C-alpha cells in the first residue's frame, strides 16, 4: 500500500505543479518531460533490483513488464519532447505506439504463466513467442500514426481508430489480468495478479477519462488528465516488491508436474496474419502519401518475424533432440537393468520388455508380443485379474507371482505393478518391475535347514552326554557280573545285555560325531586302501545276500589327510544303505564301488541298482533322524553323520545322478591341498 500512497501523492503533486506552471509553457514542458519519466522508470528499477529473485518463466514475466515500462517511458518522454519542440499538446502521435506497447506488456507477460513455476526449459521458446507477438502488434500500431492527421496530432478520422485501439487494449489487459487472478487464486501469485489487475482497471478508467476530455477539446496536459500516465504505474512496483521469489518449492512443482510445452501457435499465426492485416489496414486507412512508408513497415516486420520463426523452430528442435537423447539414455538404463521390466497396456497388450525379462522367460520380444500377461503366469499363482483390478483403480500392486518360462519351468518373482496415468487420471500403460527371488528362497531354506541342524546338534549332544554316563555304568557292571558268574544260561543273558549296551554306546558315539563334539587324530592315508578294507568287512554278508560287489580302483588317486576309522564308517554306511535298497527288490543285485580323482581331490562312488531315491525325499535324506527304513531297522543318522564327517575333513557327501538306482559320492581334498591351506593359515597368523 505504500507504493499506492506514493502514487496518489505524486499524482497530486504533479497536478499542483502543472496548474502552477500553466502560464509558463516552456517550463511546463520541461517539467512534464522529467515528471512523466519517473513513474514507469520506478517500476523498471524495482524489477531490475529484484532480478536475482526470479528465474525461468517467472523472470521472463517481469522482464517483459520491465521492457514495457521502459517503452512507456520512451513514449511519454517523446510526447513531452514533441510538445516542447513542435508545440503539440496531444498524445495521439508516434509516442502513442511506445505508450501502447508499454500498456500491453503485462498481457504479453502472461504467456509465461509465472504462477505455474519457474519452468526453466520453456523460458526460451516463450520469449520468442512474446517477441513475435510484439512485432506484429507494432506493425498494427504503425498504421494508426502514418497519416497527416495522426502524425500531427489532429483530430482527423484516423485518430478515432487509435483511440479505440487504446481503449480496447487496456480493456483486454484488465480482463487478462483478472482471468489470471482467478486461475492463480490458489497459488502464491494470487496477490501479485490482484495488484496488477487493480492497476489495469485504474488505467482503463483514467485512459477513458483522458480520451473523453481529448474528444471534448478540454484535454490539457500537465493537469489531472495526466493521471493516466502516473497513477497506474504505482501498481507495478507495488506488485513487484511483494511478488514471490523463485525457490525450491517452484523447482519441486516443476519436477512433479509434467512440463506442457507450448505449441508455436503465436509465432505461426503472426506470420500467417501479416499479409491479411496489411491488406485490411490499407483499406481501413488508405493514405497514398504514406504508401512507401507502409511498404517499408510491412517488409521490416516480415524480416523481423521470419528470424523469430526460425529461432522458434530451432529451439523446438534443440529441445526435441535433448528429449530424444534423454529417452535413449533411459532406454539404455532400462535395458541394462538387472530387474525384469515389462510394459503393457491396460487391456493386456505387450508394449516392451527389457533384455533381462526376455532372458528370464526365455522368449524374444516378438514372441512376447503374441502373448498376454496371463500366459506368462503360472496357473497356481495369483490371478492376473486381481492385479489388473488393483492397477485399474490407480493403485500399485506389490507381491510375489510365479512366472512361466518357454520350456514350461517356473520361477518366483517379487513384482511391483504400477499404472502410468495421463492428465485425466486414466491408465495409459502398466509397468511391472520384478526381481527373481529363486536364489533368495533357496538361501532362506538353506538358512532354515542350517538353523534346524544347529538346534538338533545341540539337542543330541546334550542327550548323548546324558545317556553316556549311565550307559558306561551298565557296561562296567555287566563286565563284572560276567567275570563272576559261573552259570552258563545267566552268562548268556549278561552277554546279551553287554551286546545291546555296546549297540547303544555305538549310537551315542554317532550322536557325538554328528554334533561334532569329538575331535580325532588324522594322518595321511590312501583312499583305495580304506575302501578295500571296508568292502572286505562286508564281503561275506553281501555274498550271502546274493549281492555282487564290483570294485574299480583308479591309479593315481591322491593321498588324503583323514581319520581312517571315520572314513571307513562313512563308506561302510553307504554299503549298508545300498545293500538294504537291493534287498527291497527281493532279488540279486549289484553294488559298484569306484574311486578316482576330480579337480585334485579324491573321491569314492558307491552305487546300486536298487529302486533309487524318489525326488520328493531326495532333499531330506541328509536330515538327522530322517529315514525311509521301517521302524527298528534304522536311526536316520547314517547319512547325516557321514555328511558331518565329510565336511569336517573339508570334503562333501552328495547324491549324484545315476542311470539306475542311487549313487553317493564321498569327495575328500588331497593331502597337498590340505597342506597348502594349512600353510596359508599359518602365514596369516
PyMOL commands that set and color helices and strands:
alter all, ss='L'
color gray80, all
select helices_A, chain A and resi 2-20+25-49+51-53+56-86+95-112+114-116+120-142+148-152+157-183+190-216+224-229+231-242+248-256+265-284+288-336+355-361+365-369+373-376+384-392+438-484+488-514+527-544+564-585+615-618+638-648+671-684
alter helices_A, ss='H'
color red, helices_A
select strands_A, chain A and resi 340-344+350-353+397-404+410-421+427-436+523-525+547-552+560-562+589-598+601-608+652-656+663-669
alter strands_A, ss='S'
color yellow, strands_A
deselect
rebuild
show_as cartoon
